[in-house]
Amino acid sequence: GILYAGYFWTVLFGVGACTWLLVAVLPRRSWAGAIARAGVRSILRLVHLPMTVRGTENIPKTGPCVIVPNHSSYLDGLIVLGTLQRDACFVAKRELFEQFIPRVFLNRVGVLFVARDESLESLESVASADAMTAAVRAGEALVVFAEGTLTRAPGLLPFHLGGFLAAATAGVPTVPMAIRGTRSALRDGAWFPRRLPIGVEVGSPILAPASLQPFAAALRIRDATRTFIAARCGEPDTPNDSHG
């Protein structure tokens, strides 16, 4: 109700502001990342969201990988950050670069800003895929919300191919992450969060078949990742045909 919503936003902005300030001034990314994860976990505990997390041992503790969660709520970024036990580089839409508060936070904990246009013919799309490939080759754990956006209506949206192509080209594992319940807890456009169960399940790393060319391998990884998430996210599936 209204009381919980008021408490939720008070905690989020209060703890979030303190975390943001610490992240902004710490000189090392590893320190900033550790504080960010601790701050997010504190927020999630204080707002009493009932969470169940399984499979975090499947996330490589070191070395490059691509982590792919589904995306149904603005809570998802907090959920992923709070679940991680290591530094990671989040792929974010370029529009966030124009907003001071998220830009500072994301730059300090690790972010790769990419174009929203993911059509295969787009020069910006090619540049984004190249940037993601370069990031994982440099040793990053790249977090890619493959749907690229979120909507108010339920449904697992088509997956963009860029993150999977980066994983296939660089030869690094892809780790699927199914998030369940965040849309009901805080729907897009809503200001009244609800204290509902949230589940996170991390799947086993998926490796690109060495016998396939990167594009074909990316399609194979995408489909395997989507199968895992679709079976666990509690959302109706939608066709993936429009993206390859």
Rosetta blueprint (number, residue, H / E / L):
1 G L
2 I H
3 L H
4 Y H
5 A H
6 G H
7 Y H
8 F H
9 W H
10 T H
11 V H
12 L H
13 F H
14 G H
15 V H
16 G H
17 A H
18 C H
19 T H
20 W H
21 L H
22 L H
23 V H
24 A H
25 V H
26 L L
27 P L
28 R L
29 R H
30 S H
31 W H
32 A H
33 G H
34 A H
35 I H
36 A H
37 R H
38 A H
39 G H
40 V H
41 R H
42 S H
43 I H
44 L H
45 R H
46 L H
47 V L
48 H L
49 L L
50 P L
51 M E
52 T E
53 V E
54 R E
55 G L
56 T H
57 E H
58 N H
59 I L
60 P L
61 K L
62 T L
63 G L
64 P L
65 C E
66 V E
67 I E
68 V E
69 P E
70 N L
71 H L
72 S L
73 S L
74 Y L
75 L L
76 D H
77 G H
78 L H
79 I H
80 V H
81 L H
82 G H
83 T H
84 L L
85 Q L
86 R L
87 D L
88 A L
89 C E
90 F E
91 V E
92 A E
93 K E
94 R H
95 E H
96 L H
97 F H
98 E H
99 Q L
100 F H
101 I H
102 P H
103 R H
104 V H
105 F H
106 L H
107 N H
108 R H
109 V H
110 G L
111 V E
112 L E
113 F E
114 V E
115 A L
116 R L
117 D L
118 E L
119 S L
120 L L
121 E L
122 S L
123 L H
124 E H
125 S H
126 V H
127 A H
128 S H
129 A H
130 D H
131 A H
132 M H
133 T H
134 A H
135 A H
136 V H
137 R H
138 A L
139 G L
140 E L
141 A E
142 L E
143 V E
144 V L
145 F L
146 A L
147 E L
148 G L
149 T L
150 L L
151 T L
152 R L
153 A L
154 P L
155 G L
156 L E
157 L L
158 P L
159 F L
160 H L
161 L L
162 G H
163 G H
164 F H
165 L H
166 A H
167 A H
168 A H
169 T H
170 A H
171 G L
172 V L
173 P L
174 T E
175 V E
176 P E
177 M E
178 A E
179 I E
180 R E
181 G L
182 T H
183 R H
184 S H
185 A H
186 L L
187 R L
188 D L
189 G L
190 A L
191 W L
192 F L
193 P L
194 R L
195 R L
196 L L
197 P L
198 I E
199 G E
200 V E
201 E E
202 V E
203 G L
204 S L
205 P L
206 I E
207 L L
208 A L
209 P L
210 A L
211 S L
212 L L
213 Q L
214 P H
215 F H
216 A H
217 A H
218 A H
219 L H
220 R H
221 I H
222 R H
223 D H
224 A H
225 T H
226 R H
227 T H
228 F H
229 I H
230 A H
231 A L
232 R L
233 C L
234 G L
235 E L
236 P L
237 D E
238 T L
239 P L
240 N L
241 D H
242 S H
243 H H
244 G L
